[in-house]
Amino acid sequence: MSLKHVIRDLARSIGYEIRRIPDVVRVEAGTSSEQETTTLRDRLALSETMRQIHRRDTIEIEDLLRMVALPDLPKRAGREAQLADLIGTNVCEGLYLVDALHKALRVPGDICEFGVAQGATSQLIASEIMSTDRAFWLFDSFEGLPAPTKEDRLIDDIFDLGSMAKYQGTMMSPETEVLGRLDKVKFPRERLRIMKGWVNESIKRPDVPKQVAFAYVDFDFYEPIKDALHFLDQRMLPGAHAVVDDYGFFSEGAQLAVDEFVAAMDGRWKLSKPLPFAGHFVTLEKLR
Ligand SMILES: C[S@@+](CC[C@H](N)C(=O)[O-])C[C@H]1O[C@@H](n2cnc3c(N)ncnc32)[C@H](O)[C@@H]1O
């Protein structure tokens, strides 16, 4: 059995699917395969232990946040697993997202995510709406970020690429990876609507959601965020919510798109910022 098979099987045995074996798992020449397996097993056991610690920390963060900022946040057994598995989204933001989502469930409409990538936040949202009958719409190019526009000035070089132009095509994940994550939490496929393509085109399709109660907008760049927000304004009732990620982070364009939108809506939308440590995002509530 090759080393790669050993790694894959060990990962599978503790519930992970490895698609690409990273270079860091290189084994020195002359090591016996028994030793290799033991070392790998130790490493995987360690990483699983770390995950379990992170899950426990997540439960504590949820309790603390409920005390200081989110008193109405409903409890859900097993939420910590999805919160601990978020990628590039901190646990506090995940909890604010869930809180806004549950507030939005008081009004009719479907649930949308604009900017899905590998589906980590999709998995969290899907788990939260499992007991409802709402459809879940996922908008993504599945080709990664588009070319930035002049509004997208780089403020945090998150991947150390040196310029905003080099971010085009990054953050790409295949649709199958997203579906895999949603299958893992047993979200019914018949309630899933995958809107593959560039958002400025997909929002013009005839089969878009008629009414939206909640949206997570995580497109990073100015133009797509602007497009998503104007689309939502047409389809949301008072009481509906949107959480927009990357406000004041990575690209200047995200904050600009939100601020311009709120100003243009003339008091019809309320913007709320989280506590300073909670992350770079804002919550928008439609008032009228
Ligand atoms: C930051 S990632 C989303 C991360 C995800 N919400 C999470 O936290 O797990 C941004 C995603 O937006 C998508 N995207 C960016 N601009 C887009 C556009 N104009 N149209 C469609 N998809 C776009 C990219 O393909 C990428 O998957």
The ligand as a Gaussian input file, in Angstrom:
#p B3LYP/6-31G(d) Opt

LIG

0 1
 C      -14.493000      34.318000       0.230000
 S      -15.076000      33.115000      -0.841000
 C      -16.545000      32.549000      -0.050000
 C      -16.251000      31.828000       1.236000
 C      -17.416000      31.131000       1.911000
 N      -18.550000      32.010000       2.089000
 C      -16.973000      30.624000       3.255000
 O      -16.802000      31.438000       4.184000
 O      -16.760000      29.404000       3.411000
 C      -15.651000      34.050000      -2.188000
 C      -16.367000      33.260000      -3.257000
 O      -17.061000      34.179000      -4.071000
 C      -17.036000      33.739000      -5.415000
 N      -17.209000      34.933000      -6.252000
 C      -16.542000      36.109000      -6.143000
 N      -16.985000      37.000000      -7.037000
 C      -17.984000      36.401000      -7.733000
 C      -18.865000      36.814000      -8.771000
 N      -18.757000      38.018000      -9.322000
 N      -19.793000      35.936000      -9.217000
 C      -19.866000      34.689000      -8.677000
 N      -19.056000      34.239000      -7.708000
 C      -18.120000      35.083000      -7.222000
 C      -15.706000      33.037000      -5.562000
 O      -15.754000      32.049000      -6.563000
 C      -15.479000      32.444000      -4.172000
 O      -15.907000      31.110000      -4.155000

